[in-house]
Amino acid sequence: MDSSRSAQKAVIQFLRAEGEHASQIYRRMKEVYGEQCRARCSIFRWCQRYEAERVNIKHLPSPGQAHVVTNSATISAVDEIIRQNRRITTREIAVELSISKGTVRHIIHKKLGYGKVCTQASVRESEDGENGCLPAQQLLR
């Protein structure tokens, strides 16, 4: 028998949909799963969630967890803005593209691989004679 967390949540959801009370669900699951049964408070919590018409048994993202949604158009727009003005700030990019500063930072560092964007520490002359910021891989040379 599958005693995983997701299987037990599915059982809770099913029994709750049939109208079983949380205490009865706990007793029935304790008989079936024994020591591997979820804690009573956990079963009661999931019953409350299903009463509030929650239909997905998978975990939802934690409140406050960062959600970074980027696409290739946004990434190339940020890259183009940086190439046009190497002293631009993440705030100015965010305002210009109507995205958050966190998303801009994510694109700059994770997607484009740039180091610092507009500080003296990362500005050095590139191979084509142009001063500006370089990708992080080139900064480490």
N, C-alpha and C positions, 0 to 999 in steps of 0.2 A: 504494500500500500504506500502511496506517495504521501509522505508526511511533511513535505516542504512548506515553507511559509505561504507561497502563492497558492498551493493546493488547499491549505486550510482557509485562506481568505476566500477562495471560491466556494468552499463549503459554507462558510459564514454568510456569504452573499446569497447563496441558494436558500438556506434555511430562513434567513431574514425575509427573503421575498415570499416564502410560504407563510409568513406571519409568526414564526417562532420568536419567543422572547429571548433576550440575551442570556439569562441565567439557564434556560433550558438548552440553548445552543451550547453553552459551556459544558453542562453535564453530559450531553450526548457526545461532544467531541472528546471529553476526558475519557469516556468509556472506550472510544474507538482508538484514539491516538496515545493514550496513556501518558508516559513521561515526556513524549515528544509534542504534547499538546501545547498550544500557545497559552500564555498566561491569561488569567481571568480578566484582568484589566485591559489587556490587548484585545480580547474578543469583544468586550463591552465597547471599547473605542471603535472597532470596526463596525459593530452593529449601529452605532450612532452615525457613522459616516454613511452607511448604506441607507439608513432612515432618511438622511438628507439627500437621497437620490444620487449618491455617488455610484457610478456604474463601472468605473475602471478599477481593477484590483492592483494595478501597478503603482509604484510610488510616484507621487508628484514631486516636482522640484521643490526644494526648500524655499520658504519665503526669504527674499534677499539674495538668493543665488543669482549670479550674473547670467544673463542670457545674451549671448553675442551672436547676432545673425548678420552674416556678411555674404555678399555675392561678388562675382567677378567684376561687375560694373562699379560697385562701391570701392573695391580694392584698387582698380585701375584709376578711378577718380582721385582717391587719396594719393596714389603714387604720382599722378600728373600734377596735382597741386604742390606736392613737395618738390618735384623737379622744377617747377616754375619759380617757387620762392622757398629757398632752403632755410630761411629764418622764420617761417610761419610756425605758429604754435598749434598744439593739438586743439585748443579751444577755438581758434579761428577756423581750423578745418572742420570741426564739429558744427559750428554755426553755419558755415558755407554749405555743407552737405546735409544739414538737418539730421545729424546723428549724434549719439552721445560721445562724450570725451573718452569714455572707457572703450567704446567700439573703435574709435580712432586709434587709441593706444594699442588695442589688440591687432588691428590691421597693420600698423607700423612695425610692431615688434614681432608678432607671430607669423603674419602672412607675407609681409614684404622683407622681413629679416633685417630691417634697419636697426642700428644702435640708437644712440641719442639723436634727436632730430635737429635741435637748434642751439646747441651749446658749443662753446669753443673747443671742448675736449674731443668732439667727433668731427670737427671741420678740418679737412686737410685737402691738399690739392690732389685731384683725381688724375687718372692717366691722360685724359683729354685736355688737361690744363685748366679745368673748371674747378673752382672752389666749391665745396659743398659737403653734404653728408654722404657717407658711403654705407653700403650694407654691412652688417656686423661682421661678416666673414672677411671683408677687406680691411676692417679696422684692426683686426688681430694680427695682420702681417707684420 
